[in-house]
Amino acid sequence: MPYIKNVEHEKVFPLAGEVQVQPGQVVSKTLAQNDHVSLTLFSFARGEEIGTHDSEGDAMVTVLEGVGRFTVDGEVYFCRAGESLVMPAKKPHAVYAEEDFKMLLTVVFPLRG
């Protein structure tokens, strides 16, 4: 069983092409999920959002296409294709699509034990 799923292995591919923008939707595709890390591709149609929430782990977004607006603990950041932002664990954050955009979300969770 592969650790990274839902994409072909040993093949070069454009990551942004693995998820499509759908009008009026936020689309996600899980690539890995366990107790330590989560990798998820997202596409956002313009005007869509994920409301304010927090996470037990540090969350890093890397924008693949377009522009996203990220609010972290009340501070607003804009990320464009090729840019990343770390949203620290337990700080409230939200995502809003200024335009259609795609991102890779990596969450690293604290060690338990």
ROSE-4610 file (N, C-alpha, C; in Angstrom, 1 decimal, always signed):
// ROSE-4610
residu = [M/M/M/P/P/P/Y/Y/Y/I/I/I/K/K/K/N/N/N/V/V/V/E/E/E/H/H/H/E/E/E/K/K/K/V/V/V/F/F/F/P/P/P/L/L/L/A/A/A/G/G/G/E/E/E/V/V/V/Q/Q/Q/V/V/V/Q/Q/Q/P/P/P/G/G/G/Q/Q/Q/V/V/V/V/V/V/S/S/S/K/K/K/T/T/T/L/L/L/A/A/A/Q/Q/Q/N/N/N/D/D/D/H/H/H/V/V/V/S/S/S/L/L/L/T/T/T/L/L/L/F/F/F/S/S/S/F/F/F/A/A/A/R/R/R/G/G/G/E/E/E/E/E/E/I/I/I/G/G/G/T/T/T/H/H/H/D/D/D/S/S/S/E/E/E/G/G/G/D/D/D/A/A/A/M/M/M/V/V/V/T/T/T/V/V/V/L/L/L/E/E/E/G/G/G/V/V/V/G/G/G/R/R/R/F/F/F/T/T/T/V/V/V/D/D/D/G/G/G/E/E/E/V/V/V/Y/Y/Y/F/F/F/C/C/C/R/R/R/A/A/A/G/G/G/E/E/E/S/S/S/L/L/L/V/V/V/M/M/M/P/P/P/A/A/A/K/K/K/K/K/K/P/P/P/H/H/H/A/A/A/V/V/V/Y/Y/Y/A/A/A/E/E/E/E/E/E/D/D/D/F/F/F/K/K/K/M/M/M/L/L/L/L/L/L/T/T/T/V/V/V/V/V/V/F/F/F/P/P/P/L/L/L/R/R/R/G/G/G]
num = [1/1/1/2/2/2/3/3/3/4/4/4/5/5/5/6/6/6/7/7/7/8/8/8/9/9/9/10/10/10/11/11/11/12/12/12/13/13/13/14/14/14/15/15/15/16/16/16/17/17/17/18/18/18/19/19/19/20/20/20/21/21/21/22/22/22/23/23/23/24/24/24/25/25/25/26/26/26/27/27/27/28/28/28/29/29/29/30/30/30/31/31/31/32/32/32/33/33/33/34/34/34/35/35/35/36/36/36/37/37/37/38/38/38/39/39/39/40/40/40/41/41/41/42/42/42/43/43/43/44/44/44/45/45/45/46/46/46/47/47/47/48/48/48/49/49/49/50/50/50/51/51/51/52/52/52/53/53/53/54/54/54/55/55/55/56/56/56/57/57/57/58/58/58/59/59/59/60/60/60/61/61/61/62/62/62/63/63/63/64/64/64/65/65/65/66/66/66/67/67/67/68/68/68/69/69/69/70/70/70/71/71/71/72/72/72/73/73/73/74/74/74/75/75/75/76/76/76/77/77/77/78/78/78/79/79/79/80/80/80/81/81/81/82/82/82/83/83/83/84/84/84/85/85/85/86/86/86/87/87/87/88/88/88/89/89/89/90/90/90/91/91/91/92/92/92/93/93/93/94/94/94/95/95/95/96/96/96/97/97/97/98/98/98/99/99/99/100/100/100/101/101/101/102/102/102/103/103/103/104/104/104/105/105/105/106/106/106/107/107/107/108/108/108/109/109/109/110/110/110/111/111/111/112/112/112/113/113/113]
x = [+0.8/+0.0/+0.9/+0.7/+1.5/+1.2/+2.2/+2.0/+1.3/+1.7/+1.1/+0.1/-1.2/-2.2/-2.8/-3.6/-4.4/-3.7/-2.4/-1.6/-0.6/-0.2/+0.7/+2.0/+2.7/+4.0/+5.0/+6.2/+7.3/+6.9/+6.2/+5.8/+5.9/+6.4/+6.4/+5.1/+4.5/+3.1/+3.0/+2.1/+1.8/+0.8/+1.3/+0.4/-0.9/-0.8/-2.1/-3.1/-2.7/-3.6/-4.3/-4.0/-4.6/-6.0/-6.3/-7.6/-8.1/-9.4/-10.0/-10.9/-10.9/-11.9/-13.3/-14.2/-15.6/-16.4/-17.2/-18.0/-18.7/-18.6/-19.4/-18.9/-17.7/-17.2/-15.8/-15.5/-14.2/-14.0/-13.0/-12.7/-11.4/-11.4/-10.2/-9.9/-8.6/-8.1/-7.0/-7.2/-6.3/-5.2/-3.9/-2.7/-2.1/-2.2/-1.7/-2.4/-2.6/-3.3/-2.9/-2.2/-1.9/-1.8/-1.3/-1.3/-0.2/+0.7/+1.8/+1.7/+1.1/+1.1/-0.2/-0.6/-1.7/-1.3/-1.5/-1.2/-2.5/-3.0/-4.3/-4.2/-4.6/-4.8/-6.2/-6.2/-7.5/-7.6/-8.8/-9.2/-10.4/-10.3/-11.4/-11.9/-13.2/-13.8/-13.8/-13.7/-13.7/-14.9/-14.6/-15.7/-15.9/-15.3/-15.5/-14.5/-14.9/-14.0/-14.1/-13.1/-13.2/-13.1/-14.2/-14.3/-13.3/-13.3/-12.3/-12.4/-11.2/-11.0/-9.6/-9.2/-7.8/-7.4/-6.2/-5.6/-4.7/-4.6/-3.7/-2.2/-2.1/-0.7/-0.4/+0.8/+1.2/+0.7/+0.1/-0.4/+0.3/+0.9/+1.6/+0.8/+0.5/-0.1/+0.9/+0.8/+1.6/+0.7/+0.5/-0.4/+0.2/-0.6/-0.1/-0.6/-1.8/-2.3/-3.2/-3.2/-4.1/-3.6/-4.6/-4.3/-5.3/-4.8/-5.7/-5.5/-6.5/-6.4/-6.5/-5.5/-5.5/-5.5/-6.4/-6.4/-5.9/-4.9/-4.3/-4.3/-5.1/-5.1/-5.4/-6.3/-6.8/-5.9/-4.8/-3.9/-4.1/-4.2/-4.5/-3.3/-3.2/-2.0/-2.6/-1.9/-2.2/-1.1/-1.4/-0.4/-0.7/+0.3/+0.2/+0.9/+0.7/+1.3/+2.8/+3.3/+4.7/+5.0/+4.1/+4.3/+3.7/+4.2/+3.8/+3.6/+2.7/+2.5/+2.3/+2.9/+2.7/+1.7/+0.7/-0.3/-0.1/+0.4/+0.8/-0.3/+0.0/-0.9/-1.7/-3.0/-3.9/-4.2/-3.7/-4.1/-5.3/-6.3/-7.5/-7.1/-7.6/-7.2/-8.4/-8.4/-9.5/-8.9/-9.5/-9.1/-10.2/-9.9/-10.9/-10.3/-11.1/-10.6/-10.9/-9.9/-10.0/-10.4/-9.9/-10.1/-10.0/-10.3/-10.0/-8.6/-8.4/-7.0/-6.9/-5.7/-5.4/-4.2/-4.2/-3.2/-2.9/-1.7/-1.4/-1.3/-2.0/-2.0/-1.2/-0.2/+0.6/+0.4/-0.1/-0.3/+0.6/+1.5/+2.4/+1.8/+1.5/+0.9/+1.9/+1.6/+2.6/+2.7/+3.8/+4.0/+3.2/+2.6/+1.7/+2.5/+2.3/+3.0/+3.6]
y = [-1.2/+0.0/+1.3/+2.1/+3.3/+4.3/+5.1/+6.1/+7.4/+7.6/+8.7/+8.1/+8.5/+7.9/+8.9/+8.4/+9.1/+9.9/+9.6/+10.1/+8.9/+9.0/+7.9/+8.1/+6.9/+6.9/+6.7/+7.2/+7.1/+7.7/+8.8/+9.5/+11.0/+11.8/+13.3/+13.8/+14.6/+15.2/+16.6/+17.4/+18.7/+18.6/+18.9/+18.7/+19.5/+20.7/+21.5/+20.8/+19.9/+19.2/+18.1/+17.8/+16.7/+17.0/+18.3/+18.8/+19.9/+19.9/+20.8/+21.8/+23.0/+24.0/+23.7/+23.7/+23.4/+24.6/+25.2/+26.4/+26.2/+27.2/+27.2/+26.2/+25.6/+24.6/+24.7/+24.1/+23.8/+22.3/+21.9/+20.5/+20.1/+19.0/+18.5/+17.1/+16.8/+15.4/+15.1/+14.1/+13.7/+12.9/+13.2/+12.5/+11.7/+12.1/+11.3/+11.8/+10.9/+11.2/+10.2/+10.6/+9.7/+10.5/+10.0/+10.7/+11.8/+11.8/+12.7/+13.8/+13.5/+14.4/+14.3/+15.3/+15.3/+16.1/+15.6/+16.3/+16.3/+17.5/+17.6/+18.7/+18.3/+19.3/+19.9/+21.2/+21.9/+22.7/+22.9/+23.9/+24.7/+26.0/+26.9/+27.7/+27.7/+28.6/+30.0/+31.0/+32.4/+32.6/+33.2/+33.5/+32.5/+31.3/+30.2/+30.3/+29.7/+29.8/+28.6/+28.5/+27.7/+28.6/+28.6/+29.6/+29.4/+30.3/+30.3/+29.0/+28.4/+27.2/+27.2/+26.1/+26.0/+24.5/+24.2/+22.9/+22.5/+21.3/+20.8/+20.9/+20.9/+20.9/+22.2/+22.4/+23.5/+23.2/+24.2/+24.0/+24.9/+24.3/+25.1/+25.0/+26.1/+26.1/+26.6/+25.9/+26.3/+26.5/+27.7/+28.0/+27.6/+26.8/+26.2/+27.1/+27.6/+28.5/+29.6/+30.8/+31.8/+32.5/+33.1/+33.9/+33.5/+33.2/+33.0/+34.0/+34.3/+35.2/+34.3/+34.4/+33.7/+34.6/+34.4/+35.2/+34.3/+34.7/+34.0/+34.8/+34.4/+35.2/+36.7/+36.9/+38.3/+39.0/+38.5/+39.1/+38.5/+39.4/+38.9/+38.8/+37.7/+37.5/+37.0/+37.5/+37.0/+36.2/+35.0/+34.1/+33.9/+34.0/+33.7/+32.4/+32.0/+30.7/+30.8/+29.7/+29.6/+30.1/+30.7/+31.2/+30.3/+30.3/+29.5/+30.3/+29.8/+30.5/+29.4/+29.6/+28.6/+29.3/+28.5/+28.9/+28.1/+28.7/+27.9/+27.2/+26.1/+25.3/+26.1/+25.8/+26.4/+27.9/+28.5/+29.9/+29.8/+30.6/+30.6/+31.1/+30.4/+30.8/+30.5/+31.1/+31.0/+31.2/+30.6/+30.7/+31.3/+32.2/+32.8/+32.9/+32.5/+32.6/+33.9/+34.8/+36.1/+35.8/+34.7/+34.3/+32.7/+32.0/+30.6/+30.3/+29.4/+29.0/+27.6/+27.1/+25.8/+25.8/+24.9/+24.9/+23.5/+23.3/+22.1/+22.5/+21.7/+21.9/+20.8/+21.1/+20.2/+20.5/+19.5/+19.7/+18.7/+19.2/+18.4/+18.5/+17.3/+17.2/+16.9/+17.3/+17.1/+15.6/+15.2/+13.8/+13.5/+12.4/+12.0/+10.9/+10.9/+9.7/+10.1]
z = [+0.0/+0.0/+0.0/-1.0/-1.0/+0.1/+0.5/+1.5/+0.9/-0.4/-1.1/-2.1/-2.1/-2.9/-3.9/-4.8/-5.7/-6.8/-6.9/-8.0/-8.5/-9.7/-10.2/-9.7/-9.4/-8.9/-10.0/-9.8/-10.8/-12.2/-12.1/-13.3/-13.0/-13.9/-13.7/-14.1/-13.3/-13.6/-13.0/-13.7/-13.1/-11.9/-10.7/-9.5/-9.7/-10.2/-10.3/-11.2/-12.1/-13.0/-12.3/-11.1/-10.4/-9.7/-9.7/-9.2/-10.1/-10.4/-11.3/-10.5/-11.0/-10.4/-10.9/-9.9/-10.3/-9.8/-10.7/-10.3/-9.0/-8.1/-6.8/-5.8/-6.0/-5.1/-4.6/-3.5/-3.1/-3.3/-4.0/-4.3/-3.6/-3.0/-2.4/-2.8/-2.8/-3.1/-2.2/-1.3/-0.3/-1.0/-0.7/-1.2/-0.1/+1.2/+2.3/+3.6/+4.5/+5.7/+6.8/+7.8/+8.9/+10.2/+11.3/+12.6/+12.6/+11.6/+11.6/+10.5/+9.4/+8.3/+7.4/+6.8/+5.9/+4.7/+3.5/+2.2/+1.4/+1.1/+0.4/-0.7/-1.9/-3.0/-2.9/-3.1/-3.2/-4.4/-4.9/-5.9/-5.4/-5.5/-5.1/-6.3/-6.5/-7.4/-6.8/-7.7/-7.2/-6.2/-5.1/-4.1/-3.1/-3.3/-2.3/-1.2/+0.0/+1.1/+2.1/+2.9/+4.1/+5.3/+6.1/+7.2/+8.2/+9.2/+10.3/+11.1/+11.3/+12.1/+12.6/+13.3/+13.7/+13.5/+13.7/+13.5/+14.7/+15.0/+16.0/+15.5/+14.2/+13.6/+12.8/+12.5/+11.6/+10.2/+9.6/+8.2/+7.3/+6.2/+5.2/+3.9/+3.3/+2.0/+1.0/-0.2/-1.4/-2.5/-3.0/-4.1/-5.4/-6.1/-7.4/-8.6/-8.5/-9.6/-8.9/-9.5/-9.0/-7.8/-7.1/-5.8/-4.8/-3.6/-2.4/-1.3/-0.6/+0.6/+1.8/+2.7/+3.9/+5.1/+6.0/+7.2/+8.4/+9.1/+10.2/+11.4/+12.4/+13.7/+13.4/+12.4/+12.1/+11.1/+10.8/+9.8/+8.4/+7.4/+6.0/+5.2/+4.4/+3.6/+2.2/+1.1/-0.2/-0.7/-1.2/-1.8/-3.3/-4.1/-5.5/-5.9/-7.1/-7.6/-7.3/-6.6/-6.3/-4.9/-4.2/-2.9/-1.8/-0.6/+0.5/+1.7/+2.7/+3.9/+5.0/+6.1/+7.3/+8.2/+8.5/+9.5/+10.8/+11.8/+13.0/+13.7/+14.3/+15.0/+16.0/+16.1/+17.1/+16.9/+15.8/+15.5/+14.5/+14.8/+13.8/+12.5/+11.4/+10.1/+9.1/+8.0/+7.0/+5.6/+4.6/+3.2/+2.3/+1.5/+0.6/-0.8/-1.8/-3.2/-3.9/-4.0/-4.7/-6.1/-6.7/-8.0/-8.0/-9.0/-9.1/-8.6/-7.7/-7.4/-6.9/-6.9/-6.5/-5.5/-4.5/-3.5/-3.0/-2.5/-1.8/-0.3/+0.5/+2.0/+2.6/+3.4/+4.1/+5.6/+6.4/+7.8/+8.5/+9.4/+10.2/+11.7/+12.2/+13.5/+14.6/+15.8/+16.9/+17.2/+17.7/+18.1/+19.3/+19.3/+20.5/+21.2/+22.5/+23.2/+24.4]
